[in-house]
Amino acid sequence: MKLYFSKINKIIFVVGLLLTVFVTSFCYSQTNNQNEVASETLTSKNVPEGINIASVRDEDISRYVDDSASIIGKDYIKPIAACGIEIEKQGGIRVFIKTQSVKDLNDGQLKADALFSDWIRSIGIGKKGILIYAMLPEGSAQGKILFKAGIGLKYLITKEMGEKILNDIIVPNNATNKDGKGFLEGIISIKKFIVDELARTTQRVAKESKTFGLWEFLWSYKFFYLAFIAVFIFIYIVFFVERCPKCDGKLKITKEVLKEPGEKTLGMQRKIYVCEHCGFTRRKKEPIYPAGIQGWIMRITGTRRNVHLD
């Protein structure tokens, strides 16, 4: 009997040990999950709305940010890369943020020029690139930030605009937060400007590519055409309508053909003007041009030959 109970005790001990290990591991995993959720929640507070960092892979980060000087907080690295991905996706423009420790700011300027020259040629998107280069001298907390844009953006991003982004957004935010948040705010400003400019360009192109409607065009200038017709009628009445020189009455006009026009020769007709009011009469001879193209040629060249009356 004692042997039987000793076996049961051993089985109970092993089962209890297994249950203890299982419960401990379960509680530990739940604690880790809560910590991860809390960490993600904490990080998400630092990410502005509209920025999706879930799709940012580690290998994508190096395309848009290189924090060699370690002045950008880790919570801002992925949001910066996410903005860079979105800008390149929507506008075909690469934005690259580079931080570096240098011995002297003057040497850093030369390094920035060399880096930008090599980088802008390597991106392969028509030199549509923006470089934000931060130099931090060794042993100093004060550095310098440069803004450079490729020649493919000379009509989109101006030098004044770059200086405004640096002086009004990046530098003040970095001075206040001291964790690199200014770089995130700067790339968000660039993103907003590029997206807005692309929207304006799309609307402008849509308006320019709108199909031409003759009726809409004529209707939009209806008052101009009505005024033109009124002026034309007035000029025609004043200068071209024959009026009686005595009583200013209407003249009745009859025509009498004196000679028929030939294929290449002019004809002749007589116009008889008679005033129905006062009886004034006047006669006037005029040439008759041949029909067709030959007649129009003779009208344009002013031919007056070969008019003979028997």
C-alpha positions in Angstrom: 0.0 0.0 0.0 2.8 2.4 0.9 4.4 1.7 -2.5 1.2 2.5 -4.3 0.8 5.8 -2.5 4.4 6.7 -3.2 3.8 6.2 -7.0 0.7 8.4 -6.9 2.6 11.1 -5.1 5.3 11.1 -7.7 2.7 11.4 -10.5 1.0 14.3 -8.7 4.4 16.0 -8.2 5.3 15.6 -12.0 1.9 16.9 -13.1 2.0 19.8 -10.7 5.5 20.7 -11.9 4.3 20.6 -15.5 1.3 22.8 -14.7 3.6 25.2 -12.9 5.9 25.5 -15.8 3.0 26.0 -18.2 1.3 28.6 -16.1 4.6 30.5 -15.6 5.4 30.5 -19.4 1.8 31.6 -20.2 2.0 34.5 -17.8 5.4 35.5 -19.0 4.2 35.5 -22.7 1.2 37.6 -21.7 3.4 40.1 -19.9 5.6 40.4 -23.0 2.7 40.9 -25.2 1.4 43.6 -23.0 4.8 45.3 -23.0 5.0 45.1 -26.7 1.5 46.6 -27.1 2.5 49.3 -24.6 5.7 50.0 -26.5 3.8 50.2 -29.8 1.3 52.5 -28.3 4.0 54.7 -26.9 5.7 54.8 -30.3 2.4 55.5 -32.2 2.0 58.6 -30.1 5.1 60.0 -31.8 3.8 59.2 -35.3 1.5 61.9 -36.8 -1.7 60.8 -38.5 -1.5 59.7 -42.1 1.9 58.0 -41.7 1.9 54.2 -42.0 5.0 52.7 -40.5 3.7 49.1 -40.6 4.8 48.6 -44.2 8.3 50.0 -43.7 11.0 47.3 -43.9 14.4 47.6 -42.3 16.1 47.4 -45.7 14.0 50.4 -46.9 15.2 52.7 -44.2 18.7 53.2 -45.6 17.2 54.6 -48.8 15.7 57.6 -47.0 17.6 58.1 -43.8 21.2 57.6 -42.5 21.7 58.7 -39.0 25.4 58.3 -38.6 25.6 61.0 -36.0 22.9 59.4 -33.9 20.9 62.6 -33.4 17.5 61.2 -34.6 15.4 59.4 -32.0 14.6 55.8 -32.9 10.9 56.5 -32.8 11.3 58.9 -35.7 13.4 56.7 -38.1 10.5 54.7 -39.5 8.1 57.6 -39.8 10.7 59.5 -41.8 11.3 56.4 -44.0 7.5 56.1 -44.4 7.2 59.7 -45.6 10.1 59.2 -48.0 8.4 56.1 -49.5 5.1 58.0 -49.9 6.8 61.0 -51.5 8.6 58.8 -54.0 5.5 56.8 -54.7 3.3 59.8 -55.4 5.7 62.3 -56.9 8.7 60.3 -58.1 11.0 62.3 -55.8 13.6 60.8 -53.5 14.2 62.5 -50.1 17.3 61.5 -48.2 18.2 62.7 -44.7 21.9 62.2 -43.8 23.5 63.1 -40.4 27.3 62.9 -39.9 29.9 63.9 -37.4 32.7 66.0 -38.8 35.8 67.5 -37.5 35.2 70.9 -39.1 32.1 72.5 -40.6 34.1 73.7 -43.6 35.2 70.1 -44.4 31.6 69.1 -43.9 30.5 71.5 -46.6 32.8 69.8 -49.1 31.6 66.4 -48.0 28.0 67.5 -48.5 28.7 68.6 -52.0 30.5 65.4 -52.9 27.8 63.3 -51.3 25.0 65.1 -53.0 26.8 64.9 -56.4 27.3 61.1 -56.1 23.9 60.4 -54.6 21.8 62.5 -57.1 23.4 60.6 -60.0 22.8 57.2 -58.4 19.1 57.5 -57.7 18.2 57.3 -61.4 14.9 59.2 -61.4 15.9 62.2 -63.5 17.8 63.9 -60.7 14.6 64.5 -58.8 16.1 64.3 -55.3 16.2 66.3 -52.1 19.1 65.9 -49.6 18.9 67.2 -46.0 22.4 67.0 -44.7 23.1 67.6 -41.0 26.7 68.1 -39.8 27.7 67.9 -36.2 31.2 68.9 -35.2 32.9 66.5 -32.9 32.6 67.6 -29.3 30.0 70.2 -30.1 26.2 70.3 -29.7 25.8 72.9 -32.4 25.9 71.9 -36.0 24.7 72.9 -39.4 22.0 71.7 -41.7 22.1 71.9 -45.5 19.2 71.6 -48.0 20.0 70.6 -51.5 17.6 69.8 -54.4 18.4 68.2 -57.8 18.1 70.1 -61.1 15.1 68.0 -61.9 13.2 70.0 -59.2 14.4 73.5 -60.1 10.9 74.6 -61.0 9.3 72.8 -58.0 11.6 73.3 -55.0 13.3 76.7 -54.9 16.3 77.7 -52.8 14.1 80.1 -50.8 11.6 77.3 -50.1 14.4 75.0 -48.9 15.7 77.7 -46.5 12.2 78.3 -45.2 11.8 74.6 -44.4 15.1 74.6 -42.6 14.7 77.8 -40.7 11.0 77.6 -39.8 10.5 73.9 -39.3 13.6 71.6 -39.0 15.9 73.9 -36.9 13.3 75.1 -34.4 11.9 71.6 -33.8 15.3 70.1 -33.3 16.3 72.9 -30.9 13.2 72.3 -28.9 13.0 68.6 -28.8 16.6 67.6 -29.2 15.5 64.2 -30.5 15.5 64.7 -34.3 11.8 65.4 -34.5 12.6 68.4 -36.7 13.7 66.1 -39.5 10.3 64.3 -39.3 8.4 67.6 -39.4 10.6 68.8 -42.3 9.9 65.7 -44.5 6.2 65.9 -43.6 6.2 69.6 -44.9 7.9 68.5 -48.1 5.4 65.7 -48.5 2.4 68.1 -48.0 3.9 70.6 -50.5 4.6 68.0 -53.2 1.2 66.3 -52.8 -0.6 69.7 -53.0 1.5 70.8 -56.0 0.7 67.5 -57.8 -3.0 68.0 -57.1 -2.9 71.5 -58.6 -0.9 70.2 -61.6 -3.4 67.4 -62.1 -6.4 69.9 -62.0 -4.6 72.2 -64.4 -3.8 69.5 -66.9 -7.4 68.2 -66.6 -8.7 71.7 -67.5 -6.2 72.1 -70.4 -7.0 68.6 -71.8 -10.8 69.3 -71.7 -12.4 68.6 -75.1 -13.1 71.7 -77.2 -16.8 72.5 -77.6 -17.7 74.9 -80.4 -21.1 75.7 -79.0 -19.6 76.5 -75.5 -16.9 78.6 -77.1 -19.4 80.6 -79.2 -21.8 81.0 -76.2 -19.1 82.3 -73.9 -18.3 85.1 -76.5 -21.9 85.7 -77.6 -21.8 89.4 -76.6 -18.7 90.0 -78.6 -20.2 88.4 -81.7 -23.4 90.4 -81.3 -21.5 93.6 -81.1 -19.4 92.7 -84.1 -22.5 91.9 -86.2 -24.2 95.2 -85.1 -21.1 97.2 -86.1 -20.8 95.3 -89.4 -24.5 96.1 -90.3 -24.0 99.7 -89.4 -20.9 100.1 -91.6 -22.6 98.3 -94.4 -25.7 100.6 -94.3 -23.6 103.8 -94.1 -20.9 103.0 -96.7 -22.3 100.3 -99.1 -26.1 100.9 -99.4 -26.8 103.3 -102.3 -29.0 106.2 -101.2 -30.5 109.0 -103.4 -28.2 112.0 -103.3 -31.2 114.4 -103.5 -33.8 113.0 -101.0 -31.7 110.3 -99.3 -34.4 107.8 -100.4 -34.0 104.2 -101.3 -32.7 103.5 -104.9 -34.2 100.8 -107.0 -31.4 99.0 -108.8 -31.8 97.1 -112.1 -29.0 95.5 -114.2 -28.6 95.3 -118.0 -26.0 93.0 -119.4 -24.0 94.6 -122.2 -21.5 91.9 -122.8 -21.3 88.4 -121.5 -17.9 87.4 -119.9 -15.8 84.8 -121.7 -13.6 82.0 -120.2 -10.8 84.4 -119.6 -12.3 87.8 -120.5 -14.4 90.2 -118.6 -18.0 91.1 -119.5 -19.8 94.4 -118.9 -23.1 95.3 -117.3 -25.0 98.6 -116.8 -26.6 99.3 -113.4 -29.5 101.7 -113.4 -30.4 103.5 -110.1 -33.9 105.0 -109.9 -35.2 106.8 -106.8 -38.9 105.9 -106.3 -39.5 109.0 -104.3 -38.1 111.9 -106.3 -37.4 110.2 -109.7 -33.6 110.6 -109.6 -31.9 108.4 -112.1 -28.2 107.3 -112.5 -26.4 104.8 -114.7 -23.2 103.0 -114.0 -21.1 100.5 -115.9 -19.4 97.6 -114.1 -17.4 94.6 -115.3 -18.7 91.1 -115.0 -16.1 88.5 -114.0 -16.2 84.9 -115.3 -17.5 82.2 -113.1 -15.3 79.8 -111.2 -11.7 79.9 -110.2 -10.6 82.1 -113.2 -13.1 84.8 -112.1 -11.7 84.8 -108.6 -8.1 85.1 -110.0 -9.1 88.0 -112.1 -10.8 89.7 -109.1 -7.7 89.3 -106.9 -5.3 90.5 -109.6 -7.5 93.4 -110.5 -7.7 92.5 -114.3 -9.5 95.1 -116.3 -8.5 94.1 -119.9 -10.5 92.7 -122.8 -13.6 94.7 -122.1 -15.0 95.9 -125.4 -18.5 97.1 -126.2 -19.9 97.1 -129.7 
